[in-house]
Each structure stands twice: as structure tokens, then as C-alpha cells.
Amino acid sequence: MSESRNIGLEVKAPERKCDDVNCPFHSSLRVRGKLLTGKVVSVSAKNMAVVQRESTKYNNKYMRYLKKRHKLHAHVSPCLDLDTGDIAIVAECRPISKTVSFVVVGREAVASKAQLSK
Ligand SMILES: [Zn+2]
């Protein structure tokens, strides 16, 4: 615990240590800007997760709210065990690749196996 950096956010630091150069806890990656939460929909890419967020937008013509879904790519350090269905907390950081400028800093809820099989 003492070896991980304080990233300035009220999130639990991972118990494991990693040597990822883009880890906010164990390397010099700074987090600044937005702090968002979303559901992890894919973890198949290496060190990356697809996080989906939902929002509503008012439609003037039909006078009702539309449900919108937005996906964003976030970097995942090897010290975090993230699975599909988890509610991830992502923080904005410098662009890590063409589409990745967010990094996963923690988890709000862990998807249980019983919930997924429903
Ligand atoms: Zn790490």
C-alpha cells in the first residue's frame, strides 16, 4: 500500500504492485480533468477496457427523453482486476493512445456471478 502513489482521488489503491509505465498508482501518469463512472462492457483488449455510460437527452419533436449510450476506452493497469459488468471509476489523463485518454482508477461495484447469469 505504501508503495503506491497518492493520486489525489478518494479511491482505494490496488493491493498488488505493477511495473506498467501508464499506471496512475505505480508510475508517473497524472490524472486530471473528468471523473466518470460506467459499466465495463469489454476487457478483451490488452490493458484496456470499454466503459459504457448512459445518459438521457430530451427530444423536442416527440417531447420525451431518449436514452443514449456512450462508450469510452480506458487504460487498465495490470494491478487492477477488472471484469465485464463491473462499475469502473475512470479518470481523465493525458492521451495514452489514439482513443485512450482515460484510466481506470477503481471500482464501484463488482459484478457477482449470480447477477451475470440472470
Ligand atoms: Zn499499478
Backbone and ligand atoms as CSV (ligand in chain L), in Angstrom:
chain,resi,resn,atom,element,x,y,z
A,1,MET,N,N,0.828,-1.198,0.000
A,1,MET,CA,C,0.000,0.000,0.000
A,1,MET,C,C,0.869,1.257,0.000
A,2,SER,N,N,1.897,1.241,0.848
A,2,SER,CA,C,2.704,2.443,0.997
A,2,SER,C,C,3.490,2.750,-0.269
A,3,GLU,N,N,3.648,1.735,-1.117
A,3,GLU,CA,C,4.446,1.950,-2.318
A,3,GLU,C,C,3.649,2.621,-3.429
A,4,SER,N,N,2.307,2.640,-3.319
A,4,SER,CA,C,1.535,3.266,-4.394
A,4,SER,C,C,1.399,4.766,-4.129
A,5,ARG,N,N,1.345,5.494,-5.201
A,5,ARG,CA,C,1.294,6.942,-5.154
A,5,ARG,C,C,-0.105,7.414,-4.759
A,6,ASN,N,N,-0.178,8.566,-4.101
A,6,ASN,CA,C,-1.474,9.176,-3.841
A,6,ASN,C,C,-1.881,9.953,-5.089
A,7,ILE,N,N,-2.983,9.543,-5.730
A,7,ILE,CA,C,-3.355,10.175,-6.992
A,7,ILE,C,C,-4.321,11.335,-6.784
A,8,GLY,N,N,-4.636,11.648,-5.526
A,8,GLY,CA,C,-5.479,12.802,-5.255
A,8,GLY,C,C,-6.965,12.531,-5.350
A,9,LEU,N,N,-7.346,11.277,-5.466
A,9,LEU,CA,C,-8.754,10.931,-5.544
A,9,LEU,C,C,-9.074,9.967,-4.405
A,10,GLU,N,N,-10.334,9.981,-3.984
A,10,GLU,CA,C,-10.714,9.103,-2.881
A,10,GLU,C,C,-11.059,7.723,-3.423
A,11,VAL,N,N,-10.048,7.047,-3.863
A,11,VAL,CA,C,-10.239,5.674,-4.328
A,11,VAL,C,C,-9.232,4.788,-3.603
A,12,LYS,N,N,-9.597,3.523,-3.512
A,12,LYS,CA,C,-8.724,2.570,-2.831
A,12,LYS,C,C,-7.561,2.209,-3.757
A,13,ALA,N,N,-6.348,2.260,-3.232
A,13,ALA,CA,C,-5.187,1.895,-4.037
A,13,ALA,C,C,-5.141,0.376,-4.195
A,14,PRO,N,N,-4.696,-0.106,-5.348
A,14,PRO,CA,C,-4.644,-1.565,-5.534
A,14,PRO,C,C,-3.626,-2.207,-4.601
A,15,GLU,N,N,-3.926,-3.455,-4.194
A,15,GLU,CA,C,-3.027,-4.137,-3.261
A,15,GLU,C,C,-1.773,-4.656,-3.951
A,16,ARG,N,N,-1.922,-5.000,-5.212
A,16,ARG,CA,C,-0.796,-5.540,-5.968
A,16,ARG,C,C,0.023,-4.397,-6.557
A,17,LYS,N,N,1.312,-4.667,-6.777
A,17,LYS,CA,C,2.166,-3.662,-7.412
A,17,LYS,C,C,2.375,-4.067,-8.866
A,18,CYS,N,N,2.539,-3.088,-9.735
A,18,CYS,CA,C,2.789,-3.423,-11.134
A,18,CYS,C,C,3.900,-2.524,-11.663
A,19,ASP,N,N,4.456,-2.888,-12.813
A,19,ASP,CA,C,5.508,-2.060,-13.400
A,19,ASP,C,C,5.058,-1.458,-14.729
A,20,ASP,N,N,3.769,-1.226,-14.832
A,20,ASP,CA,C,3.205,-0.593,-16.025
A,20,ASP,C,C,3.606,0.887,-16.039
A,21,VAL,N,N,4.110,1.356,-17.182
A,21,VAL,CA,C,4.540,2.762,-17.242
A,21,VAL,C,C,3.350,3.712,-17.211
A,22,ASN,N,N,2.159,3.227,-17.551
A,22,ASN,CA,C,0.986,4.091,-17.563
A,22,ASN,C,C,0.038,3.796,-16.400
A,23,CYS,N,N,0.597,3.356,-15.281
A,23,CYS,CA,C,-0.236,3.094,-14.113
A,23,CYS,C,C,-0.326,4.368,-13.281
A,24,PRO,N,N,-1.535,4.818,-12.909
A,24,PRO,CA,C,-1.624,6.042,-12.103
A,24,PRO,C,C,-1.100,5.856,-10.676
A,25,PHE,N,N,-1.103,4.599,-10.188
A,25,PHE,CA,C,-0.674,4.350,-8.808
A,25,PHE,C,C,0.819,4.038,-8.716
A,26,HIS,N,N,1.375,3.366,-9.689
A,26,HIS,CA,C,2.753,2.872,-9.581
A,26,HIS,C,C,3.686,3.497,-10.605
A,27,SER,N,N,3.216,4.455,-11.367
A,27,SER,CA,C,4.086,5.141,-12.302
A,27,SER,C,C,3.720,6.621,-12.271
A,28,SER,N,N,4.189,7.361,-13.232
A,28,SER,CA,C,4.057,8.814,-13.137
A,28,SER,C,C,2.843,9.361,-13.885
A,29,LEU,N,N,1.916,8.512,-14.317
A,29,LEU,CA,C,0.751,9.009,-15.066
A,29,LEU,C,C,-0.119,9.885,-14.162
A,30,ARG,N,N,-0.346,11.127,-14.588
A,30,ARG,CA,C,-1.142,12.060,-13.784
A,30,ARG,C,C,-2.600,11.973,-14.213
A,31,VAL,N,N,-3.491,12.073,-13.244
A,31,VAL,CA,C,-4.904,12.144,-13.583
A,31,VAL,C,C,-5.385,13.566,-13.320
A,32,ARG,N,N,-6.140,14.083,-14.230
A,32,ARG,CA,C,-6.699,15.429,-14.092
A,32,ARG,C,C,-7.922,15.493,-14.986
A,33,GLY,N,N,-8.815,16.412,-14.679
A,33,GLY,CA,C,-9.987,16.583,-15.518
A,33,GLY,C,C,-11.179,15.812,-15.000
A,34,LYS,N,N,-11.834,15.101,-15.900
A,34,LYS,CA,C,-13.101,14.481,-15.558
A,34,LYS,C,C,-12.934,13.195,-14.773
A,35,LEU,N,N,-13.933,12.914,-13.962
A,35,LEU,CA,C,-14.010,11.665,-13.226
A,35,LEU,C,C,-15.375,11.071,-13.527
A,36,LEU,N,N,-15.397,9.925,-14.170
A,36,LEU,CA,C,-16.652,9.352,-14.622
A,36,LEU,C,C,-16.786,7.918,-14.123
A,37,THR,N,N,-18.011,7.432,-14.112
A,37,THR,CA,C,-18.238,6.025,-13.802
A,37,THR,C,C,-19.034,5.404,-14.928
A,38,GLY,N,N,-18.792,4.148,-15.166
A,38,GLY,CA,C,-19.514,3.459,-16.227
A,38,GLY,C,C,-19.359,1.964,-16.089
A,39,LYS,N,N,-20.152,1.267,-16.879
A,39,LYS,CA,C,-20.145,-0.194,-16.826
A,39,LYS,C,C,-19.111,-0.738,-17.806
A,40,VAL,N,N,-18.326,-1.686,-17.344
A,40,VAL,CA,C,-17.317,-2.297,-18.214
A,40,VAL,C,C,-18.020,-3.289,-19.131
A,41,VAL,N,N,-17.904,-3.079,-20.443
A,41,VAL,CA,C,-18.566,-3.980,-21.373
A,41,VAL,C,C,-17.581,-4.888,-22.092
A,42,SER,N,N,-16.291,-4.560,-22.071
A,42,SER,CA,C,-15.315,-5.429,-22.717
A,42,SER,C,C,-13.953,-5.232,-22.085
A,43,VAL,N,N,-13.253,-6.341,-21.852
A,43,VAL,CA,C,-11.880,-6.270,-21.346
A,43,VAL,C,C,-10.956,-7.098,-22.237
A,44,SER,N,N,-11.375,-7.352,-23.473
A,44,SER,CA,C,-10.604,-8.263,-24.316
A,44,SER,C,C,-9.323,-7.634,-24.849
A,45,ALA,N,N,-9.284,-6.316,-24.999
A,45,ALA,CA,C,-8.060,-5.683,-25.477
A,45,ALA,C,C,-7.030,-5.636,-24.360
A,46,LYS,N,N,-5.758,-5.666,-24.732
A,46,LYS,CA,C,-4.689,-5.696,-23.731
A,46,LYS,C,C,-4.612,-4.352,-23.018
A,47,ASN,N,N,-4.651,-4.387,-21.679
A,47,ASN,CA,C,-4.527,-3.193,-20.837
A,47,ASN,C,C,-5.573,-2.130,-21.165
A,48,MET,N,N,-6.738,-2.548,-21.643
A,48,MET,CA,C,-7.758,-1.564,-21.995
A,48,MET,C,C,-9.143,-2.133,-21.699
A,49,ALA,N,N,-10.055,-1.254,-21.368
A,49,ALA,CA,C,-11.433,-1.671,-21.147
A,49,ALA,C,C,-12.354,-0.718,-21.882
A,50,VAL,N,N,-13.489,-1.243,-22.327
A,50,VAL,CA,C,-14.516,-0.399,-22.927
A,50,VAL,C,C,-15.546,-0.139,-21.851
A,51,VAL,N,N,-15.763,1.132,-21.542
A,51,VAL,CA,C,-16.671,1.528,-20.475
A,51,VAL,C,C,-17.869,2.216,-21.110
A,52,GLN,N,N,-19.049,1.746,-20.757
A,52,GLN,CA,C,-20.269,2.309,-21.334
A,52,GLN,C,C,-21.007,3.138,-20.301
A,53,ARG,N,N,-21.422,4.329,-20.718
A,53,ARG,CA,C,-22.174,5.209,-19.834
A,53,ARG,C,C,-23.503,5.524,-20.483
A,54,GLU,N,N,-24.515,5.754,-19.657
A,54,GLU,CA,C,-25.838,6.059,-20.180
A,54,GLU,C,C,-26.240,7.475,-19.799
A,55,SER,N,N,-26.964,8.119,-20.686
A,55,SER,CA,C,-27.468,9.448,-20.398
A,55,SER,C,C,-28.831,9.596,-21.074
A,56,THR,N,N,-29.550,10.635,-20.699
A,56,THR,CA,C,-30.822,10.895,-21.355
A,56,THR,C,C,-30.753,12.255,-22.028
A,57,LYS,N,N,-31.430,12.356,-23.156
A,57,LYS,CA,C,-31.443,13.608,-23.903
A,57,LYS,C,C,-32.893,13.899,-24.253
A,58,TYR,N,N,-33.299,15.129,-24.070
A,58,TYR,CA,C,-34.683,15.482,-24.356
A,58,TYR,C,C,-34.880,15.674,-25.848
A,59,ASN,N,N,-35.936,15.079,-26.391
A,59,ASN,CA,C,-36.249,15.224,-27.802
A,59,ASN,C,C,-37.442,16.163,-27.926
A,60,ASN,N,N,-37.237,17.286,-28.618
A,60,ASN,CA,C,-38.282,18.305,-28.718
A,60,ASN,C,C,-39.474,17.841,-29.555
A,61,LYS,N,N,-39.211,17.148,-30.637
A,61,LYS,CA,C,-40.296,16.764,-31.535
A,61,LYS,C,C,-41.265,15.795,-30.859
A,62,TYR,N,N,-40.747,14.779,-30.189
A,62,TYR,CA,C,-41.603,13.777,-29.573
A,62,TYR,C,C,-41.840,14.058,-28.097
A,63,MET,N,N,-41.234,15.131,-27.577
A,63,MET,CA,C,-41.433,15.599,-26.211
A,63,MET,C,C,-41.229,14.487,-25.185
A,64,ARG,N,N,-40.172,13.761,-25.346
A,64,ARG,CA,C,-39.814,12.751,-24.349
A,64,ARG,C,C,-38.305,12.551,-24.356
A,65,TYR,N,N,-37.864,11.812,-23.378
A,65,TYR,CA,C,-36.415,11.626,-23.217
A,65,TYR,C,C,-35.943,10.409,-24.002
A,66,LEU,N,N,-34.808,10.566,-24.638
A,66,LEU,CA,C,-34.173,9.454,-25.325
A,66,LEU,C,C,-33.074,8.925,-24.413
A,67,LYS,N,N,-32.893,7.627,-24.407
A,67,LYS,CA,C,-31.790,7.042,-23.658
A,67,LYS,C,C,-30.601,6.915,-24.595
A,68,LYS,N,N,-29.483,7.449,-24.188
A,68,LYS,CA,C,-28.292,7.412,-25.043
A,68,LYS,C,C,-27.205,6.610,-24.360
A,69,ARG,N,N,-26.396,5.986,-25.166
A,69,ARG,CA,C,-25.272,5.211,-24.641
A,69,ARG,C,C,-23.992,5.741,-25.244
A,70,HIS,N,N,-22.995,5.893,-24.393
A,70,HIS,CA,C,-21.697,6.368,-24.869
A,70,HIS,C,C,-20.649,5.369,-24.410
A,71,LYS,N,N,-19.730,5.058,-25.297
A,71,LYS,CA,C,-18.641,4.156,-24.913
A,71,LYS,C,C,-17.345,4.936,-24.904
A,72,LEU,N,N,-16.498,4.630,-23.951
A,72,LEU,CA,C,-15.169,5.231,-23.976
A,72,LEU,C,C,-14.131,4.167,-23.665
A,73,HIS,N,N,-12.942,4.379,-24.204
A,73,HIS,CA,C,-11.850,3.435,-23.987
A,73,HIS,C,C,-11.013,3.931,-22.821
A,74,ALA,N,N,-10.690,3.044,-21.917
A,74,ALA,CA,C,-9.908,3.431,-20.748
A,74,ALA,C,C,-8.768,2.445,-20.542
A,75,HIS,N,N,-7.636,2.989,-20.137
A,75,HIS,CA,C,-6.471,2.152,-19.862
A,75,HIS,C,C,-6.666,1.423,-18.538
A,76,VAL,N,N,-6.285,0.145,-18.493
A,76,VAL,CA,C,-6.374,-0.633,-17.259
A,76,VAL,C,C,-4.988,-1.166,-16.934
A,77,SER,N,N,-4.491,-0.815,-15.759
A,77,SER,CA,C,-3.185,-1.309,-15.342
A,77,SER,C,C,-3.305,-2.762,-14.899
A,78,PRO,N,N,-2.209,-3.527,-15.013
A,78,PRO,CA,C,-2.282,-4.939,-14.609
A,78,PRO,C,C,-2.542,-5.142,-13.126
A,79,CYS,N,N,-2.346,-4.084,-12.293
A,79,CYS,CA,C,-2.594,-4.265,-10.857
A,79,CYS,C,C,-4.079,-4.246,-10.515
A,80,LEU,N,N,-4.924,-3.877,-11.453
A,80,LEU,CA,C,-6.369,-3.879,-11.224
A,80,LEU,C,C,-6.982,-5.089,-11.917
A,81,ASP,N,N,-7.818,-5.817,-11.173
A,81,ASP,CA,C,-8.524,-6.940,-11.779
A,81,ASP,C,C,-9.914,-6.464,-12.150
A,82,LEU,N,N,-10.112,-6.229,-13.421
A,82,LEU,CA,C,-11.386,-5.695,-13.882
A,82,LEU,C,C,-12.081,-6.756,-14.714
A,83,ASP,N,N,-13.376,-6.866,-14.545
A,83,ASP,CA,C,-14.118,-7.855,-15.309
A,83,ASP,C,C,-15.327,-7.189,-15.950
A,84,THR,N,N,-15.882,-7.845,-16.934
A,84,THR,CA,C,-17.069,-7.324,-17.596
A,84,THR,C,C,-18.215,-7.239,-16.604
A,85,GLY,N,N,-18.956,-6.155,-16.635
A,85,GLY,CA,C,-20.074,-5.979,-15.718
A,85,GLY,C,C,-19.732,-5.136,-14.512
A,86,ASP,N,N,-18.460,-4.925,-14.256
A,86,ASP,CA,C,-18.060,-4.084,-13.134
A,86,ASP,C,C,-18.417,-2.627,-13.404
A,87,ILE,N,N,-18.657,-1.876,-12.347
A,87,ILE,CA,C,-18.844,-0.439,-12.475
A,87,ILE,C,C,-17.480,0.192,-12.195
A,88,ALA,N,N,-16.852,0.711,-13.219
A,88,ALA,CA,C,-15.495,1.236,-13.088
A,88,ALA,C,C,-15.521,2.746,-12.909
A,89,ILE,N,N,-14.568,3.237,-12.115
A,89,ILE,CA,C,-14.359,4.679,-11.971
A,89,ILE,C,C,-13.191,5.028,-12.878
A,90,VAL,N,N,-13.424,5.910,-13.844
A,90,VAL,CA,C,-12.359,6.278,-14.770
A,90,VAL,C,C,-12.033,7.755,-14.594
A,91,ALA,N,N,-10.766,8.064,-14.694
A,91,ALA,CA,C,-10.300,9.443,-14.547
A,91,ALA,C,C,-9.608,9.854,-15.836
A,92,GLU,N,N,-9.758,11.115,-16.148
A,92,GLU,CA,C,-9.138,11.620,-17.365
A,92,GLU,C,C,-7.632,11.755,-17.157
A,93,CYS,N,N,-6.886,11.480,-18.195
A,93,CYS,CA,C,-5.428,11.613,-18.127
A,93,CYS,C,C,-4.950,12.109,-19.492
A,94,ARG,N,N,-3.645,12.193,-19.647
A,94,ARG,CA,C,-3.147,12.600,-20.962
A,94,ARG,C,C,-3.474,11.489,-21.965
A,95,PRO,N,N,-3.524,11.795,-23.267
A,95,PRO,CA,C,-3.813,10.736,-24.231
A,95,PRO,C,C,-2.738,9.652,-24.203
A,96,ILE,N,N,-3.177,8.410,-23.979
A,96,ILE,CA,C,-2.243,7.284,-23.947
A,96,ILE,C,C,-2.113,6.692,-25.340
A,97,SER,N,N,-3.188,6.685,-26.093
A,97,SER,CA,C,-3.143,6.255,-27.486
A,97,SER,C,C,-4.191,7.063,-28.233
A,98,LYS,N,N,-4.445,6.682,-29.472
A,98,LYS,CA,C,-5.357,7.457,-30.315
A,98,LYS,C,C,-6.738,7.646,-29.671
A,99,THR,N,N,-7.249,6.585,-29.051
A,99,THR,CA,C,-8.603,6.678,-28.493
A,99,THR,C,C,-8.628,6.622,-26.970
A,100,VAL,N,N,-7.493,6.401,-26.331
A,100,VAL,CA,C,-7.480,6.215,-24.881
A,100,VAL,C,C,-6.951,7.472,-24.205
A,101,SER,N,N,-7.811,8.176,-23.469
A,101,SER,CA,C,-7.330,9.290,-22.655
A,101,SER,C,C,-7.983,9.252,-21.279
A,102,PHE,N,N,-8.420,8.063,-20.891
A,102,PHE,CA,C,-8.960,7.850,-19.555
A,102,PHE,C,C,-8.249,6.640,-18.955
A,103,VAL,N,N,-8.193,6.596,-17.638
A,103,VAL,CA,C,-7.567,5.462,-16.974
A,103,VAL,C,C,-8.486,5.001,-15.844
A,104,VAL,N,N,-8.585,3.690,-15.685
A,104,VAL,CA,C,-9.425,3.140,-14.620
A,104,VAL,C,C,-8.690,3.291,-13.297
A,105,VAL,N,N,-9.346,3.930,-12.314
A,105,VAL,CA,C,-8.706,4.145,-11.015
A,105,VAL,C,C,-9.358,3.313,-9.910
A,106,GLY,N,N,-10.490,2.696,-10.204
A,106,GLY,CA,C,-11.110,1.888,-9.163
A,106,GLY,C,C,-12.423,1.315,-9.637
A,107,ARG,N,N,-13.109,0.735,-8.676
A,107,ARG,CA,C,-14.344,0.035,-8.971
A,107,ARG,C,C,-15.391,0.451,-7.977
A,108,GLU,N,N,-16.622,0.638,-8.433
A,108,GLU,CA,C,-17.686,0.969,-7.506
A,108,GLU,C,C,-18.388,-0.279,-7.028
A,109,ALA,N,N,-18.610,-1.199,-7.921
A,109,ALA,CA,C,-19.283,-2.432,-7.565
A,109,ALA,C,C,-18.696,-3.554,-8.395
A,110,VAL,N,N,-18.661,-4.717,-7.814
A,110,VAL,CA,C,-18.140,-5.883,-8.514
A,110,VAL,C,C,-19.332,-6.724,-8.949
A,111,ALA,N,N,-19.347,-7.078,-10.200
A,111,ALA,CA,C,-20.436,-7.897,-10.706
A,111,ALA,C,C,-20.317,-9.301,-10.133
A,112,SER,N,N,-21.366,-9.752,-9.499
A,112,SER,CA,C,-21.325,-11.119,-8.970
A,112,SER,C,C,-21.753,-12.084,-10.057
A,113,LYS,N,N,-21.313,-13.293,-9.908
A,113,LYS,CA,C,-21.599,-14.319,-10.925
A,113,LYS,C,C,-23.112,-14.563,-11.037
A,114,ALA,N,N,-23.818,-14.416,-9.901
A,114,ALA,CA,C,-25.260,-14.666,-9.905
A,114,ALA,C,C,-25.987,-13.607,-10.727
A,115,GLN,N,N,-25.495,-12.375,-10.655
A,115,GLN,CA,C,-26.141,-11.288,-11.397
A,115,GLN,C,C,-25.943,-11.467,-12.900
A,116,LEU,N,N,-24.753,-11.958,-13.276
A,116,LEU,CA,C,-24.441,-12.080,-14.689
A,116,LEU,C,C,-25.253,-13.192,-15.333
A,117,SER,N,N,-25.546,-14.258,-14.577
A,117,SER,CA,C,-26.237,-15.393,-15.180
A,117,SER,C,C,-27.729,-15.156,-15.310
A,118,LYS,N,N,-28.237,-14.088,-14.685
A,118,LYS,CA,C,-29.665,-13.783,-14.736
A,118,LYS,C,C,-30.108,-13.417,-16.143
L,1,ZN,ZN,ZN,-0.198,-0.403,-10.856
